[in-house]
Amino acid sequence: MGSAPYVGGGFGHFYAYAPEKFQYPIDRFTMGTKHQLDVLDRRLAESTYVAGKDYTIADIAIFPCYGRLVKDWLYDAAEFIDAASYTNVLRWADAILERPAVQRGRIVNRTSGNPASQLHERHDASDFETKTQDKLEPAK
């Protein structure tokens, strides 16, 4: 759980963001990421969530790095890492994305895309119903 941001983030940095492309760090972090995805995929073949049948902080911590990566929402790299081969990680990511709290959380601070999926500031639970950008901005 703790290494996903370092390894996955290192992959993203060298693969997508580094100003110069050096093969060694790209290869090194790609292999580390693929190793962690393989371990995660094998674990998720045995259980619904990372720690078992219940959704836990482990899922919450790992999803932003690896759930979003296999869904091709990070670095435009799903094909490069062969995300489709991690079928259990994809199933897990889809299950997490179905959770109402995750759906709500994904729109907080979002500033692009469909205005109905943007809640620039959240101060109260009612903001999800009354303060998304489609309700605040006049239709054009």
C-alpha positions as a LaTeX table, in Angstrom:
\begin{tabular}{lrrr}
\hline
Residue & $x$ (\AA) & $y$ (\AA) & $z$ (\AA) \\
\hline
Met1 & 0.00 & 0.00 & 0.00 \\
Gly2 & 2.77 & 2.42 & 0.90 \\
Ser3 & 4.92 & 1.72 & $-2.13$ \\
Ala4 & 2.23 & 2.31 & $-4.78$ \\
Pro5 & 2.65 & 6.11 & $-4.79$ \\
Tyr6 & 6.43 & 5.86 & $-5.02$ \\
Val7 & 6.64 & 3.14 & $-7.65$ \\
Gly8 & 3.55 & 4.16 & $-9.63$ \\
Gly9 & 4.41 & 7.83 & $-9.29$ \\
Gly10 & 7.99 & 7.17 & $-10.35$ \\
Phe11 & 6.66 & 5.38 & $-13.40$ \\
Gly12 & 4.41 & 8.33 & $-14.24$ \\
His13 & 7.19 & 10.84 & $-13.74$ \\
Phe14 & 9.72 & 9.15 & $-15.99$ \\
Tyr15 & 7.18 & 7.87 & $-18.54$ \\
Ala16 & 5.06 & 11.00 & $-18.93$ \\
Tyr17 & 6.49 & 14.06 & $-17.21$ \\
Ala18 & 10.28 & 14.03 & $-17.10$ \\
Pro19 & 11.71 & 16.72 & $-19.39$ \\
Glu20 & 14.19 & 14.21 & $-20.79$ \\
Lys21 & 13.36 & 10.58 & $-21.56$ \\
Phe22 & 15.95 & 8.19 & $-20.17$ \\
Gln23 & 15.38 & 4.51 & $-20.90$ \\
Tyr24 & 16.79 & 3.10 & $-17.67$ \\
Pro25 & 14.40 & 4.84 & $-15.19$ \\
Ile26 & 11.44 & 4.28 & $-17.52$ \\
Asp27 & 12.25 & 0.56 & $-17.69$ \\
Arg28 & 12.99 & 0.33 & $-13.96$ \\
Phe29 & 9.77 & 1.98 & $-12.82$ \\
Thr30 & 7.71 & 0.23 & $-15.50$ \\
Met31 & 8.91 & $-3.15$ & $-14.27$ \\
Gly32 & 8.29 & $-2.16$ & $-10.64$ \\
Thr33 & 4.79 & $-0.99$ & $-11.50$ \\
Lys34 & 4.02 & $-4.13$ & $-13.48$ \\
His35 & 5.34 & $-6.25$ & $-10.60$ \\
Gln36 & 3.07 & $-4.47$ & $-8.12$ \\
Leu37 & 0.11 & $-4.75$ & $-10.50$ \\
Asp38 & 0.79 & $-8.47$ & $-10.84$ \\
Val39 & 0.91 & $-8.93$ & $-7.04$ \\
Leu40 & $-2.26$ & $-6.87$ & $-6.68$ \\
Asp41 & $-3.98$ & $-8.83$ & $-9.46$ \\
Arg42 & $-3.12$ & $-12.16$ & $-7.81$ \\
Arg43 & $-4.35$ & $-10.89$ & $-4.43$ \\
Leu44 & $-7.60$ & $-9.64$ & $-5.95$ \\
Ala45 & $-8.15$ & $-13.05$ & $-7.57$ \\
Glu46 & $-8.65$ & $-14.30$ & $-4.00$ \\
Ser47 & $-10.69$ & $-11.45$ & $-2.51$ \\
Thr48 & $-13.06$ & $-8.66$ & $-3.41$ \\
Tyr49 & $-10.84$ & $-5.98$ & $-1.95$ \\
Val50 & $-7.15$ & $-5.76$ & $-1.07$ \\
Ala51 & $-7.54$ & $-6.75$ & 2.60 \\
Gly52 & $-10.41$ & $-9.21$ & 2.10 \\
Lys53 & $-14.15$ & $-8.93$ & 1.65 \\
Asp54 & $-14.38$ & $-5.40$ & 3.08 \\
Tyr55 & $-13.38$ & $-2.07$ & 1.53 \\
Thr56 & $-10.59$ & $-0.60$ & 3.67 \\
Ile57 & $-8.00$ & 2.15 & 3.81 \\
Ala58 & $-5.72$ & $-0.09$ & 1.72 \\
Asp59 & $-8.13$ & 0.18 & $-1.22$ \\
Ile60 & $-8.49$ & 3.92 & $-0.68$ \\
Ala61 & $-4.70$ & 4.35 & $-0.70$ \\
Ile62 & $-3.96$ & 2.13 & $-3.71$ \\
Phe63 & $-6.83$ & 3.12 & $-6.01$ \\
Pro64 & $-5.56$ & 6.60 & $-6.99$ \\
Cys65 & $-2.29$ & 5.13 & $-8.26$ \\
Tyr66 & $-3.21$ & 1.77 & $-9.69$ \\
Gly67 & $-6.99$ & 1.86 & $-10.14$ \\
Arg68 & $-6.73$ & 5.03 & $-12.20$ \\
Leu69 & $-3.71$ & 3.67 & $-14.08$ \\
Val70 & $-5.49$ & 0.52 & $-15.28$ \\
Lys71 & $-8.55$ & 2.60 & $-16.22$ \\
Asp72 & $-6.18$ & 4.69 & $-18.41$ \\
Trp73 & $-6.82$ & 7.88 & $-16.45$ \\
Leu74 & $-3.12$ & 8.42 & $-15.71$ \\
Tyr75 & $-0.22$ & 9.05 & $-18.04$ \\
Asp76 & $-2.01$ & 7.66 & $-21.14$ \\
Ala77 & $-0.13$ & 4.45 & $-20.34$ \\
Ala78 & $-2.69$ & 1.63 & $-20.09$ \\
Glu79 & $-1.63$ & 0.09 & $-23.39$ \\
Phe80 & 2.07 & 0.49 & $-22.56$ \\
Ile81 & 1.71 & $-1.41$ & $-19.26$ \\
Asp82 & $-0.81$ & $-3.88$ & $-20.73$ \\
Ala83 & $-3.51$ & $-2.87$ & $-18.24$ \\
Ala84 & $-6.06$ & $-5.19$ & $-19.86$ \\
Ser85 & $-4.08$ & $-8.19$ & $-18.62$ \\
Tyr86 & $-4.75$ & $-7.23$ & $-14.98$ \\
Thr87 & $-8.38$ & $-8.39$ & $-15.05$ \\
Asn88 & $-8.79$ & $-8.59$ & $-11.28$ \\
Val89 & $-7.38$ & $-5.09$ & $-10.80$ \\
Leu90 & $-9.81$ & $-3.80$ & $-13.44$ \\
Arg91 & $-12.72$ & $-5.55$ & $-11.67$ \\
Trp92 & $-11.60$ & $-4.05$ & $-8.36$ \\
Ala93 & $-11.30$ & $-0.56$ & $-9.87$ \\
Asp94 & $-14.79$ & $-0.85$ & $-11.34$ \\
Ala95 & $-16.19$ & $-2.01$ & $-7.97$ \\
Ile96 & $-14.59$ & 0.97 & $-6.22$ \\
Leu97 & $-15.93$ & 3.36 & $-8.84$ \\
Glu98 & $-19.47$ & 2.07 & $-8.19$ \\
Arg99 & $-19.31$ & 3.17 & $-4.56$ \\
Pro100 & $-21.48$ & 6.28 & $-4.01$ \\
Ala101 & $-18.91$ & 7.94 & $-1.75$ \\
Val102 & $-16.22$ & 7.49 & $-4.40$ \\
Gln103 & $-18.52$ & 8.93 & $-7.05$ \\
Arg104 & $-19.16$ & 11.96 & $-4.86$ \\
Gly105 & $-15.50$ & 12.35 & $-3.95$ \\
Arg106 & $-14.39$ & 12.27 & $-7.58$ \\
Ile107 & $-16.30$ & 15.47 & $-8.38$ \\
Val108 & $-14.93$ & 17.56 & $-5.49$ \\
Asn109 & $-12.45$ & 20.17 & $-6.75$ \\
Arg110 & $-12.89$ & 18.98 & $-10.35$ \\
Thr111 & $-12.61$ & 21.94 & $-12.73$ \\
Ser112 & $-12.98$ & 20.29 & $-16.13$ \\
Gly113 & $-15.40$ & 18.08 & $-17.97$ \\
Asn114 & $-19.15$ & 17.99 & $-17.61$ \\
Pro115 & $-20.30$ & 20.88 & $-15.36$ \\
Ala116 & $-22.63$ & 18.46 & $-13.53$ \\
Ser117 & $-19.53$ & 16.53 & $-12.44$ \\
Gln118 & $-17.72$ & 19.59 & $-11.04$ \\
Leu119 & $-18.05$ & 20.68 & $-7.44$ \\
His120 & $-15.41$ & 23.38 & $-7.06$ \\
Glu121 & $-15.89$ & 23.79 & $-3.32$ \\
Arg122 & $-17.58$ & 21.51 & $-0.82$ \\
His123 & $-18.62$ & 22.82 & 2.58 \\
Asp124 & $-21.76$ & 20.80 & 3.26 \\
Ala125 & $-23.25$ & 17.50 & 2.14 \\
Ser126 & $-26.03$ & 19.43 & 0.37 \\
Asp127 & $-23.42$ & 20.99 & $-1.95$ \\
Phe128 & $-23.51$ & 17.83 & $-4.08$ \\
Glu129 & $-27.16$ & 18.57 & $-4.84$ \\
Thr130 & $-27.08$ & 22.35 & $-5.06$ \\
Lys131 & $-23.62$ & 23.64 & $-5.99$ \\
Thr132 & $-22.26$ & 21.67 & $-8.93$ \\
Gln133 & $-21.20$ & 23.95 & $-11.75$ \\
Asp134 & $-24.23$ & 23.11 & $-13.92$ \\
Lys135 & $-26.41$ & 24.60 & $-11.15$ \\
Leu136 & $-24.22$ & 27.67 & $-10.59$ \\
Glu137 & $-23.36$ & 28.71 & $-14.13$ \\
Pro138 & $-26.10$ & 29.92 & $-16.43$ \\
Ala139 & $-26.65$ & 27.75 & $-19.51$ \\
Lys140 & $-25.01$ & 29.11 & $-22.64$ \\
\hline
\end{tabular}
